[in-house]
Amino acid sequence: MAHDHHPTGLSRWLFTTNHKDIGTMYLWFSFIMFLIGGLMALGIRLELFQPGLQFWDPNFFNTLTTMHGLIMVFGAVMPAFVGLANWLIPMQIGAPDMALPRMNNWSFWILPFAFGLLLSSLFMEGGAPNFGWTFYAPLSTKFGPPSTDFFIFGVHLMGISSIMGAINVIVTVFNMRAPGMTLMKMPMFVWTWVITAFLLIMVMPVLAGAVTMMLTDRHFGTSFFDAAGGGDPVMFQHIFWFFGHPEVYIMILPAFGIASHIIPAFSRKPLFGYSSMVYATASIAFLSFIVWAHHMFTVGMPVAGELYFMIATMIIAVPTGVKIFNWVATMWRGSLTFETPMLFALAFVVLFTLGGVSGVMLAMTPVDKQYHDTYFVVAHFHYVLFPGAIFGTIAAVYYWLPKWTGNMYSEFWGKIHFWFSIIAVNLTFFPMHFSGLAGMQRRVPDYNMMFEGFNQMSSIGAFMLGFGQIIFLGVLIHCIKGGKGKATDKVWEGAEGLEFTHLPSPAPYHSFEQSPEVK
Amino acid sequence: MSLLKKVMSGLVLFVSMIMGSLWAAEPEYSTLNLRPGVTDNSQLVYDLHMEVVVIMFAVAALVFAAILFAVIRFRKSKNPNPAKFSHSTTLEIIWTVVPMLILIYLTKPAISLLLDMEDTSKADMTVQVTGIQWKWKYKYLDSDIEFISSLSTPAEQYNDYERNAAEKGENYLLEVDNEVVLPIGKKIRFLITADDVIHSWWVPDFAVKMDAIPGFVNETWAKINEPGIYRGVCAELCGRLHGFMPIVVRAVPQAEYDQWVEKKLAEKAEAERLAAEAAARSWSMEDLMAQGKEVYEAKCAVCHQSNGEGLGTFPALKGSKVATVDSADDHARLVILGLNAMPKFGEELSDADLAAVVTYERNAWGNDTGDTVQPGRIAELKAGK
């Protein structure tokens, strides 16, 4: 530590090029966005607690669903994964830092401005974006509030930030691995992140294109998405989902990687089928590019198109199944213990499986015509996002926190956080399957009394879930301030990987100043 | 092992309880499951749904059972020495191939059902459905009937901001002023489109959900087997009152349907006669204001509000340029032709109603321009004069 001569105080954070400082900022930023987006979700659940309009005008309700989606996707999940990548990739491949440290600083510092633009629209005349996070034209173009332009520039900035983060990961992984670490020896988290980075580079420009076309439709007289001028509103959906479907995997692949570290560690047994895990991840990523229109089975596509997208989508179940079976096989005849990271990783596997099977149901075009745009879909994607992406992130934080801070967190409170979250997450999202099947459509502030019971369960669950994350905040602060004493260098009995075997806890500021030898 | 057995049987019980409740739910259209509906295809969709539910629950149950077994049997206290294996080609081939076979098995019925659902040829009659913010317009192409259908649940029932909402009826938010009446046993083709943003026409009992897209016409169909009242909703977010534009279909035997068509045509002729009468006579300011207030509350207040002060992106009319400075003709043209998010009221409202509402907007809330607009002038404006 002797030759660490970085600035302190505010300028340390503003000018830092260190992967750990930047990772920390990404993670805190994501946590703040998670709380803001969560508050909006509670606003939604408050209105839906009983039939009738009690709190919000329907227009503001639409604003809440829109901003909740945008903030959770772009503000909470994606920055959390970039934060984890920053912290972990250099340590896991035996590098001192990321390959492009100054760009790293910039890609983070764009984000507060992007979300400042987006959130400021809440205080503007005409209100914030209210057309759903999918911003379908023409609701978002001809009919969008004036603040839509702030949303468009916000999305552009987020996209630039994501692309820079992705480039950094790719350059780092391909150039800075320790001697001996061949591609097929890379830790799974690194593998899943490299694949995610390629997805990001390929689809974020598509999103940027979509919002740019919106902007010119709104202000410069073009009609990309207006039939009256020769355009096509359905083309918007094709472009959006060509971005949107890979985006779904951007939000889950790193969590797959995380589970592939935690489950072997607490099973005290190597990951089952490492190479099939790599190939399965790559096939999922490839398939994610050729299935986008399964979000659009009711737009009136030609039947041949519907058949193709149905079959292509169902194929994704195969590599995804391989991953789940591999995790189960990793535990088989292992020697299992259930510390907090393992509990979250197990919940991830179980609940992601539930989200996966409802995904197969949704893929089947004839029945999707009933499920589409109902609460069944809301249940499905929250099962893959909350217990998937978010539990994955939480599991990672518990697993690596002792390595990051040098302190052990409170296992007792970690477990309380876990049990609170797992009960609440199911109470919130499981009943949505039923209300959706029974006929409740998405994105409505009010409903017939027959849906009241399930909506009340969801609302109670949501408030519990929100409260549970305050426990998480407490555990984090306690651990950073000293926690339950010093962590050992290896932290966990079954932990593998350079960050546990070659680095002390807490890890030094410049992770590896000399490359370790990987055999 | 006895603990394991207990847990396993508990799991089986839990899954069968969920499955049981789904099955038991079937007869009474409960709030737990999809409805089998009243068309051949909705029944097939339901059957396919149940089949995929059972298979998917079985797959998930298998995975969960294996995890549970591992969690109990291979915990450190029971199995202190972990095995070392890390792959098995045979196993990996099995769990790649078996899911593929299951998927192929599921795909087969889905393909034939889908082909039938998308085949709109040889229809007996055609109804054009147009989504408009936030109501549906129906046009019977074979019988020259056209009407608009909008929510009939009174605002007192849903406005509960002061915690004083009126008691809600059984079909709260699922009831309309003009039901779509359709004959049973006939293949009905629906041509679905929209005037403003994308809507989606969904009647769960027909397994029909089709997006209504401005500038494009989508086709779908249904052949209803049983008479009855079937309720649906707009399924695609379409703005502020997306949750407030339900669909109600009343399916009746052919004879009853024919009577309804007769009645509708007679009503239409009567309405045209009255409208012509109203358009021909000269209205007093009082009459225009009284009629205008009624029309305004029914059609305009949703966005511009009863007090004329607007809301959010919906502009105020009170003291506005359009209602006070611009000429009455320009004002009337805007109401007839619409502008951006504002719908075209020219088709929906009669000349007398248009004249009344424009007069009302120019004189209510202290606008006091003193202008009156007569129905005759509206007819001239519509003709482009």
Chai-1 contact restraints between the chains, C-beta under 6 A:
chainA,res_idxA,chainB,res_idxB,connection_type,confidence,min_distance_angstrom,max_distance_angstrom,comment,restraint_id
A,G52,B,Y158,contact,1.0,0.0,6.0,A-B,restraint_1
A,G52,B,D160,contact,1.0,0.0,6.0,A-B,restraint_2
A,G52,B,A165,contact,1.0,0.0,6.0,A-B,restraint_3
A,L53,B,Y158,contact,1.0,0.0,6.0,A-B,restraint_4
A,L53,B,N159,contact,1.0,0.0,6.0,A-B,restraint_5
A,L53,B,D160,contact,1.0,0.0,6.0,A-B,restraint_6
A,Q54,B,D160,contact,1.0,0.0,6.0,A-B,restraint_7
A,P58,B,R240,contact,1.0,0.0,6.0,A-B,restraint_8
A,N59,B,R240,contact,1.0,0.0,6.0,A-B,restraint_9
A,N59,B,G312,contact,1.0,0.0,6.0,A-B,restraint_10
A,G126,B,G312,contact,1.0,0.0,6.0,A-B,restraint_11
A,G126,B,T313,contact,1.0,0.0,6.0,A-B,restraint_12
A,G127,B,G312,contact,1.0,0.0,6.0,A-B,restraint_13
A,G132,B,L237,contact,1.0,0.0,6.0,A-B,restraint_14
A,Y136,B,I198,contact,1.0,0.0,6.0,A-B,restraint_15
A,P138,B,V197,contact,1.0,0.0,6.0,A-B,restraint_16
A,L139,B,V197,contact,1.0,0.0,6.0,A-B,restraint_17
A,F143,B,V197,contact,1.0,0.0,6.0,A-B,restraint_18
A,F143,B,A341,contact,1.0,0.0,6.0,A-B,restraint_19
A,P145,B,T313,contact,1.0,0.0,6.0,A-B,restraint_20
A,A227,B,G215,contact,1.0,0.0,6.0,A-B,restraint_21
A,P233,B,I213,contact,1.0,0.0,6.0,A-B,restraint_22
A,R268,B,P82,contact,1.0,0.0,6.0,A-B,restraint_23
A,K269,B,P82,contact,1.0,0.0,6.0,A-B,restraint_24
A,P270,B,S86,contact,1.0,0.0,6.0,A-B,restraint_25
A,F272,B,S86,contact,1.0,0.0,6.0,A-B,restraint_26
A,G273,B,H87,contact,1.0,0.0,6.0,A-B,restraint_27
A,G273,B,E92,contact,1.0,0.0,6.0,A-B,restraint_28
A,S276,B,E92,contact,1.0,0.0,6.0,A-B,restraint_29
A,T298,B,S200,contact,1.0,0.0,6.0,A-B,restraint_30
A,T298,B,K209,contact,1.0,0.0,6.0,A-B,restraint_31
A,T298,B,M210,contact,1.0,0.0,6.0,A-B,restraint_32
A,T298,B,D211,contact,1.0,0.0,6.0,A-B,restraint_33
A,V299,B,D211,contact,1.0,0.0,6.0,A-B,restraint_34
A,G300,B,N218,contact,1.0,0.0,6.0,A-B,restraint_35
A,V303,B,E118,contact,1.0,0.0,6.0,A-B,restraint_36
A,M314,B,L103,contact,1.0,0.0,6.0,A-B,restraint_37
A,A317,B,P99,contact,1.0,0.0,6.0,A-B,restraint_38
A,V318,B,P99,contact,1.0,0.0,6.0,A-B,restraint_39
A,V318,B,M100,contact,1.0,0.0,6.0,A-B,restraint_40
A,G321,B,P99,contact,1.0,0.0,6.0,A-B,restraint_41
A,F325,B,W95,contact,1.0,0.0,6.0,A-B,restraint_42
A,V328,B,A66,contact,1.0,0.0,6.0,A-B,restraint_43
A,V328,B,I67,contact,1.0,0.0,6.0,A-B,restraint_44
A,M331,B,A70,contact,1.0,0.0,6.0,A-B,restraint_45
A,W332,B,A70,contact,1.0,0.0,6.0,A-B,restraint_46
A,R333,B,F74,contact,1.0,0.0,6.0,A-B,restraint_47
A,R333,B,A83,contact,1.0,0.0,6.0,A-B,restraint_48
A,G334,B,F74,contact,1.0,0.0,6.0,A-B,restraint_49
A,G334,B,P82,contact,1.0,0.0,6.0,A-B,restraint_50
A,S335,B,K76,contact,1.0,0.0,6.0,A-B,restraint_51
A,S335,B,N79,contact,1.0,0.0,6.0,A-B,restraint_52
A,S335,B,P80,contact,1.0,0.0,6.0,A-B,restraint_53
A,S335,B,P82,contact,1.0,0.0,6.0,A-B,restraint_54
A,L336,B,F74,contact,1.0,0.0,6.0,A-B,restraint_55
A,L336,B,R75,contact,1.0,0.0,6.0,A-B,restraint_56
A,T337,B,K76,contact,1.0,0.0,6.0,A-B,restraint_57
A,T353,B,A60,contact,1.0,0.0,6.0,A-B,restraint_58
A,T353,B,V63,contact,1.0,0.0,6.0,A-B,restraint_59
A,V357,B,M56,contact,1.0,0.0,6.0,A-B,restraint_60
A,V357,B,A60,contact,1.0,0.0,6.0,A-B,restraint_61
A,V360,B,M56,contact,1.0,0.0,6.0,A-B,restraint_62
A,M361,B,V52,contact,1.0,0.0,6.0,A-B,restraint_63
A,M364,B,A110,contact,1.0,0.0,6.0,A-B,restraint_64
A,T365,B,L114,contact,1.0,0.0,6.0,A-B,restraint_65
A,P366,B,V45,contact,1.0,0.0,6.0,A-B,restraint_66
A,P366,B,A110,contact,1.0,0.0,6.0,A-B,restraint_67
A,P366,B,L113,contact,1.0,0.0,6.0,A-B,restraint_68
A,P366,B,L114,contact,1.0,0.0,6.0,A-B,restraint_69
A,P366,B,M117,contact,1.0,0.0,6.0,A-B,restraint_70
A,V367,B,V45,contact,1.0,0.0,6.0,A-B,restraint_71
A,V367,B,L48,contact,1.0,0.0,6.0,A-B,restraint_72
A,V367,B,H49,contact,1.0,0.0,6.0,A-B,restraint_73
A,K369,B,K209,contact,1.0,0.0,6.0,A-B,restraint_74
A,Q370,B,L34,contact,1.0,0.0,6.0,A-B,restraint_75
A,Q370,B,V45,contact,1.0,0.0,6.0,A-B,restraint_76
A,Q370,B,A207,contact,1.0,0.0,6.0,A-B,restraint_77
A,H372,B,K209,contact,1.0,0.0,6.0,A-B,restraint_78
A,D373,B,A235,contact,1.0,0.0,6.0,A-B,restraint_79
A,D373,B,E236,contact,1.0,0.0,6.0,A-B,restraint_80
A,F434,B,L32,contact,1.0,0.0,6.0,A-B,restraint_81
A,L437,B,N33,contact,1.0,0.0,6.0,A-B,restraint_82
A,L437,B,L34,contact,1.0,0.0,6.0,A-B,restraint_83
A,A438,B,T31,contact,1.0,0.0,6.0,A-B,restraint_84
A,G439,B,P204,contact,1.0,0.0,6.0,A-B,restraint_85
A,Q441,B,V233,contact,1.0,0.0,6.0,A-B,restraint_86
A,Q441,B,A235,contact,1.0,0.0,6.0,A-B,restraint_87
A,R443,B,L237,contact,1.0,0.0,6.0,A-B,restraint_88
A,V444,B,G243,contact,1.0,0.0,6.0,A-B,restraint_89
A,P445,B,G243,contact,1.0,0.0,6.0,A-B,restraint_90
A,D446,B,Y158,contact,1.0,0.0,6.0,A-B,restraint_91
A,D446,B,G243,contact,1.0,0.0,6.0,A-B,restraint_92
A,N448,B,Y172,contact,1.0,0.0,6.0,A-B,restraint_93
A,N448,B,L173,contact,1.0,0.0,6.0,A-B,restraint_94
A,N448,B,L174,contact,1.0,0.0,6.0,A-B,restraint_95
A,M450,B,T31,contact,1.0,0.0,6.0,A-B,restraint_96
